[in-house]
Every structure is written in structure tokens, then in C-alpha cells.
Amino acid sequence: MIVFDRTCGTFTLHTRSTTYQMKADQYGVLLHTYYGPRVGEGDLSGLIQYADRGFSPNPSEAHPRRDYSLDTLPQEYSTCGVGDYRLSSVQVEQPDGSQALDLRYAGYEIRRGKYALPGLPAFRGEDGETLSISLRDPGSGVEAELLYGVFEDYDLITRAVQIVNRGEEPVKLQRVMSLCLDFLPLDLDLITFNGAHVRERWPDRAPIRPGVQGVGSSRGMSSHQHNPFVMICEHDTGEDHGVCYGAALLYSGDFEAMAERSQFGDIRLVMGLVQLQWTLEPGEVFAAPEAALVCSPSGFGQMSRQLHRAVRERLVRDPCQGGRRPVLINNWEATYFDFNKEKLLDIARAAAPLGIELLVMDDGWFGVRDSDTSGLGDWTVNEKKLPGGLGELVSEVRRLGMRFGLWVEPEMISEDSELYRAHPDWALGVPGRPGSRGRGQLTLDFSRKDVREHVYAALRKVLDSAEVSYLKWDMNRCLTDVWSAALPPRRQGETRHRYVLGVYEMLENLRRDYPHMLVEGCAGGGGRFDLGMLYYTPQIWCSDNTDAIDRLRIQYGTSFCYPACCMGAHVSAVPNEQTGRVTPLETRGVAAMSGAFGYEMDVGKCGEAEKAVIRTQVETFKTHYRLIQEGGYYRLTDPFADPELTAWAHVAPDGREALVSIVTGSGHAAPRFRLLRLKGLDPDAVYRINGGAELCRGSVLMNAGWPVPPLRGDYQSLQLHLEAE
Ligand code: GLA
């Protein structure tokens, strides 16, 4: 619910359990008064303290007041160059060369339904409401429209910003934040999700110190290194108690998420685009990507479940909605580039009787591609490997009762390719510089329409040649030497953002033209695991690391923002390709079925006993599909704090059914006794465990726990299926 109180100038956004408020004051400065657990009606600006602070300037309208400074007051959308020295939300170079921008309140509008952002990912839904607030710079033609989407039932507030140039000359945008959130003085922690290729999204928590700290990416992708999702919380906030905030940017390119603790202890969080150099001509509008905000009064668990539900129901567009996504098998780790039609069909023949439903042909099927040094850009079927083209292979796969999926990497080009020989200028690169390769390849200039159109037409030809039910859209290097042959020198700073918009346009076109095809995002695993991609690709390959034990940490970190149904997770062979670790097949299944489940191995090489395990895994996953994909996700342990026992649960919304997964670390003699406390159950219900004789009351399971039997050996696992009587 959005309430504007004319008498005091407050805009209050209420969701079921949170309140967000801002207020235009007597000088037209839009002050942020509160965001947190729900409070009643009323003007909360009394929380703001005014004091004469040395070296914090006072705007001329406030003269002779010295207790009024943009530098000390909580701002809804901070500006630059006119008195607030904290992190600015927007930075421009004005036509006169100055960098001053002062945004003052100019009007508002409240609308039913949630705003949309053409060309950009955004939460959607008629059940949302929109608040639009216009801010105007009295000294120039620059205006900012702040957009707020309120999804009351989801406890979700979205924000976006559009910068408009109403002046007569171009201005240069250098930085546009989608989100600025000021907190009144409090000791808070910042939690970020960091890592590397094959080690993505490990949480890191630290108190916010004086000065600026945060994360970002300048790699042209949201990156393996830092995720565009951060949390802010009180020092004592934990999984099940305490106030915490989650902020996510719906964007897949460069970003910054920065927190600053200022001289008087207040904290500002900003999130958005930096180093833009975007020329905004008179009359033009620049739309910054959307940011999503959630606040939980009772710990991280609830915050995650709020976000998960919103992402599943208001962001992801799932072509399998109402049905079930297929259990797939991917040939990558089984064959790498060394495959042909028969090898693939052998895998499919072994997989189909196990209940596996879709075969994905990964990298290597096109152009001349026997290693990662050639072929990217030539999206035509290599008939040496696949005689008869895609059509024949797919009909044979379908004859086995399976569907078919395909891997592509459309944004890339190998120098050793027909495409590069014909269009060397289609790759990003600065004239006169040799440029860097990543995985030996160059990046196509997706900021260019002609390049996109060519690649799209080539993809369409392939996709129209057979029934392709799934597409894996990969991206295997980050951007360097960013320079577009299609833009003049003064506009080169726009290329990186235009590239991301180009990727989004292609993905949207794919959705339009192939509405029943499931697209999985991928960038060397989880290098572009963000809410922007999830708008177009309902699932993302979580990590190139398929080791079950490493995955526990990666999936744990990922789960703070992203729901299980979005995390591509596969059972692979042992010793694991990335770590060399040997884990039981059962444990690999338990780890992988907590995501978008599949296999990444040649199941034809498995013995009968292993095949029986796989058959059971697939059945278990299918049986509990709704619970896993739509149930509430409960982190029962922290695998970083306690690697000896990792547990999590998917719990039905009414708490009457749950699937609990438990994985142990390395085995030890004389292990200590373990009780695992469950969560999210109905305290008064009595649960039957794994359909057996064991019955247990919810209150006992949640308060006292369930005694985990000692499991012999390394990396053991078990699953409990709980059903209320
Ligand atoms: C990336 C992906 C892998 C696989 C390879 C193919 O690394 O993450 O899953 O598709 O590319 O080259």
C-alpha cells in the first residue's frame, strides 16, 4: 500500500511486514525517514536529528540555518557536488563542464500495477503498485524519476531510476545508482557474496567501518568474483532472529554495491552503474536497472524465503510453469569435445530408462570445434560429428522418449572461425592494440544491432532445424578492450551498458520466438548468476564446480538470494573433475537435487547398482519436485562454520511436509552425538518420517531436534521426508 500524506509530505510504502518512508521537506529535499519492520501510520521524520556540524555545508535556501546540511541528513537519492560528500547516487557532467547536480522534489504519481522497464529485466505483476516521484535540478535540465514498485504480499519493494535531459544541450551521465538507502545511525554489518570461477558466492560478513566499502564488477558481467546481491544487518542478526535487509540489482554487467559509514555513524548503501560516460541528448531518457529490496524482522532465513517467492512468482518466466522442468543429462564432463552422434545416443540410451528426460549436447557440435581454440561464431552443425544434421539426432533422441537441448555461446567469436575471417571488426577491440584473449577467444560486439541480427539469424536456423526444448546460453570470458566500431569516440563509454542491453534484447527475442524452450543461463558456471539473467533464463548453471561437497558451500551462499529452482545442479562422475574428490553417488544426488536437477556424466559407464541409485534419485526428485521448487528453503546449518554436518530443508508452505537433506564431512572415529533442529514445521503436528514407523512432534523436532545417526565413511548423506499425520 502506498500512502501520500499531504499534510506532512510523507510517502509511506507498506508491505505486509515492512514500512518504507520518505518525505519532501520545506526545501524540496527528499529525505529518507525509515525502512524496516512495519510501523503504524505517521510522520517518522522526528527520527532525523539536526545539528550544526562543522565543515558540512548548508544550502542557500536554508540560510541562516547551520543545522541543515545535505551532508548529514538521510537522503532518498543523494546528489553530487552541492554539499553531500557521501556516496552520490548520480553523477553528471553538465554542458558547462560542472559536476553539480541538486535534485529537488517536483511531483509524484501513484498508479495501480507495477511499472515496467522496456528493454530491462523487472519484477512484474498487476498486484503491484507504483509510486513515481519526480526530482528536478533547478540549475539544469536534468530530472530524475524515482520509481518504486510495491508488492505488499511479497514484502518486496523494487526501485528504478530514469534520468531525463530536459535541457537544450547534451549531458554526460557518469554514474546512476538504482538504489540509495540511508540508515539512521546504527552499528550494522555488510554481507557480500564473493569468490572465483568454480568457487562462487561465498558469504563474507564484516562490520561496516568508517568510510566506503563494498563490491562491484568491471568485467562486463556480474562476475564470479562479486555478486550483485548484498545484505545489511545488525551485529546480532542470525538465521532466525534480528533485522536484516537484502538488496539485489537486476543487472548482468558492471555494477557497484557500496556501503559508507559517515562521520556521524549513519550508513548509506548505493547500488547501480558506475563509469558510464553515457551521453544523454536533449529529450532522451536513461533507465537505470531495477533494484529489489527486502527487509526481514526475523533473520536471514525469512529474508531469503521472501525473496525466493518473489523471484519465483514475480520475476522468473518459466515455460514449464504448472508442469515440471525436465531432469536432464549433459555430455560436457562425459565427453568434452570428443563426441559424435553415436556417443551421444549411447548416453541417451543409457539415460532414458533411468527416468532422465532430456539430453543436452554441450560445446563442440558446430563449425570446426574440437577444442576451445576455434569455431565460436560459426553456428552451423558439424556434419562430421553429426551426420544428417540436428534433425536426425533429435528425432533419434525423441524416439528414445527424451527431449533435446543445445549449448550455444552466442556472444563470443574465435579468431579461427569463418565469422572472424569475414568480420574481424565485429569483435570488441581497441584499434592499434593487440587486445586480451579469454579462454583464447574474443567477444562479439553485442552493442551492435547488425552483429546481434546476424547471430540471431544463425541461431534461428539451427533452432528451426529440429525440435529443441532447451538451450544453454553460455559466456566464457569477461570483457576487455571494450571499444565498438559502431560508436564515435565520445560515446565509447556507452559500449559496456549497450552490450548488456543487446544480450537482454536477444534473450527476449528468443523468449518471444521460442516460448516453450527452457533457457539455462551460464557463464563459466556462475559468472552471471543474477536477477537480471533470471528474468530471461529461469535457471542458471550454478558453478562449473560439480563436486558435491564444494557445491554445499556454493549453493548455501547462492541460496541467500536465489531460489533452488534457479540453481542448475548436476550429479557428475568421481573422482570429481574439479577437485579430485570421491564422494558417494547418493551424496552427489542429495546435493544436486536441491536445485534444477540433472546429470553430467556418461551413465552408460555405471554398473547396475549405480543405475539403481540413479533411478531412485530421479524418482525422488520427481516425487518431491513441488516441495523442492516451491517450498520454503530453510538453512539448518552453516557449512562454513560446521563442515562436519550440512543440512537444509524444503518445507511446504503449510509446514505439513518437508524434505530434509543432511550431508556429513570427512569421517572420524568416535564421532560426537548430533541433534539436528528442524525449522518451519507445524509445532502441533505429528510427523511420520520416511513413511516408516518413526513419529515425531513438530515442536520436538524444532526445539530439541532429531538425533542424526552416526554415518560411517566420508561425505555420507541422508534425506528425511516428513509428512504430518
Ligand atoms: C563453460 C560451461 C560448461 C561447459 C563449457 C563448454 O565452462 O560452464 O558447463 O558448457 O563451457 O565449453
Residues whose N, C-alpha, C, O or C-beta is under 5 A from the ligand:
A	BS01	GLA	W332 D362 D363 C522 A523 G524 G525 D544
